[in-house]
Amino acid sequence: MKIKKLLSIILSVSCMFSFIFPLQVSAEDYCDSNRNSKGGYIDESCADSELVKVGYNQVDYASAENLGPFGDEERYCFNFRALDDVYEKKKLVSVKKLREERNSLGKACEAPFLNLNTGLIGLASLLGAIGGYFFQNIPSCGTESKGNGQDNNRPGSDNNSPSGTSTPTPTTRKPGHSIFPVYIGALISGLASLIGLCVNYNVNKRNACNKRDELNHKIVEINRSNERKADMLNLLLHAIDRPQSLTFDMVCFISQPNNFYWDPKYVGINYTKAELESFPKKFKEIAAKIRKNLKENGKLDPDNEVSGKAVNPEQKELSD
């Protein structure tokens, strides 16, 4: 009884304190407990603690992917030290070779069974089977000659006759021998070859169709990613192509399925004197790479065709 009474006192005190001091959920617990199917944060602001490291001079590049309820958002920030890494991470990927491979697989996937190749192979198999059965039942000339020679050497053969001439030995057909089974066997062999050809055709067609669908899905994903990357690269190209007008030392990008935002900031990155002196040359090299990559993939904005070309007011307002 004393133990039960003690337990009841402990439970009542615990309940009382739970009402007085409600459980506090930290921001980390909230973010970790609210993740989407891809493992990213549902609440995009949970990624801010990682991104601000660039502004605090702790890292040169920081990114957070698979954000939002569906995991289709991305945020990343970087300073000018990370331009080379940013280009390598965000440069457009060409799908030319993938398209060529997909188109070749599409032909194999949609090719009909009864075409010139399968027709010739099937006909050759059938004729080969028929020919094989016929040749099996034709006596060999060499065998006949050898047999005649052995008969001539036997005592009592016509070769010992006074006249010196040999008497031909009459041949006899085996009883019940018919050409009808030959046709049946050849037909069965030809059908077996045709069935094997059909099975092989279906396997190859299925493999080609599956591979084509995989490539098509991959191409769609790459093109979707390229669209987002192209927005960022064109904006970045416009900025570093005109270093004399830069008013920021750090850039952040927010990429969503149907929207794209860029947020240039001046936070006082601790660039060294040597780095500041090297930036004009570095900007020119990176700008050339970005321009070439965008042009090769057909994503270069007309305003970025020529280095330092004047831009229209709307584009300048966007970049500002």
ZIQUI-V975880 format. One record per helix or strand of 3 or more residues. SS is the DSSP state (@ for helix, = for strand). FROM is the first residue (numbers start at 1). LEN is the number of residues. Records with the same first field share a line. If there is no record, write none. Layout:
SS = FROM-LEN  FROM-LEN
This chain:
@ = 2-19  27-7  44-12  80-11  96-15  116-21  141-13  158-3  180-61  243-3  273-24  302-3  313-7
= = 61-7  73-7  250-6  260-6
